[in-house]
């Protein structure tokens, strides 16, 4: 793609990087075949190719972006399926990240939109606040029909029937391995996950210690920064990420770490990108060091070695979270581990397509998100599984809202197969 940035514009590091990304796009259009929003809307400007054109024009023009450009970029899921498809290696992830940051700094949204985004950024990354918000949403759910804004209705719908009690396993501490120590790892406990589903971290700790890992919950860790990052709120996302970088490097420089373990794939994609996020920052070296040892939980389980399990007579539909298959390029490993644990694994048709969760997307774009969920659930149920497994909490909640099938985290099944309790969703 031809670009026409001025020398003055190219003095900005972010613009220089985006210019290089834009120039790698040859506008072949192969990305449109795997773009979920293009499949639904059929609008070229709601495809990666169209958005790349809009972003290039917005950055070259400078000043406030026009509302149409903002609308089309807001509709992007950041599922990154286009990056898996692209034959030219266009780094769309960092390009759309820059676009969102630019929009946040140069575009004034309507007051209601600003308030909603501020609310999400102030509540979701903080487990205690999020728990209180979920409680209020449960109280307000009977009045859902009186709420005019579909985004607020989506927030009410997000509240689970039961809010789990706080798990003390998420407090700073160290869990000793069962038997000789083979690895020392720090677990990222997350933010929304600590309010919505405490079973995932509990199962992760049991599984890793059973396989010989010492598991550390480092003081000072919190939200990875992804939720704010994908809304273009760079100051918020970098502040959250910086706290984690300092907490993990303290462990690395102390007793040492073999890995930072992440069991929510959306967080994993972000933490593995800390080196890029902090390029040129005083924290750059430490950010890159943390990113270098960040691992999805399935990567660590495979490295420790999972015992082979007896057949369990259960068919598991594996849902590949976009952040895992496209963002981290981890595709076969979770399925291989589930099969080794004794489960029959099936995949839905169009497994590369997003379920519509995408961080806060299901709250900010409820209509598109709902249609993607409907399509995903239909392809899952067509395989007639006994249950659904996924490696990302957001996907679990999104899919679970559209099916009666039990939806569990992959690590819960691996924990159960190696001596842990049966996942509560299967009880």
Secondary structure, DSSP 8 states (H G I E B T S, - for coil): ------TTGGGSHHHHHHHHHHHH-----GGGGG-HHHHHH--GGGSHHHHHHHHHHHHHH-SS--HHHHHHHHT-----HHHHH-TT---HHHHHHHHHHHHHHH----HHHHHHHHHHHHHTT-HHHHHHHHHHHHHHGGGGGG---HHHHHHHHHS-SS-----GGGSSEEE--SSS--EEEEEE--SHHHHH-THHHHHHHHHHHHTTEEEEE-TT----SHHHHTTT-HHHHHHHHHHHHHHHHHHHHTT--SEEEESSHHHHHHHTTHHHHTTTSTTHHHHHHHHHHEEEHHHHHHHH----------EEEEE--HIIIIIS---SHHHHHHHHTT-EEE--TTTTS--S-TTTHHHHSHHHHHHHHHHHHHHHHTT--SEEEES-HHHHHHHHTT-SSEEEEHHHHHHHHTT----GGG-
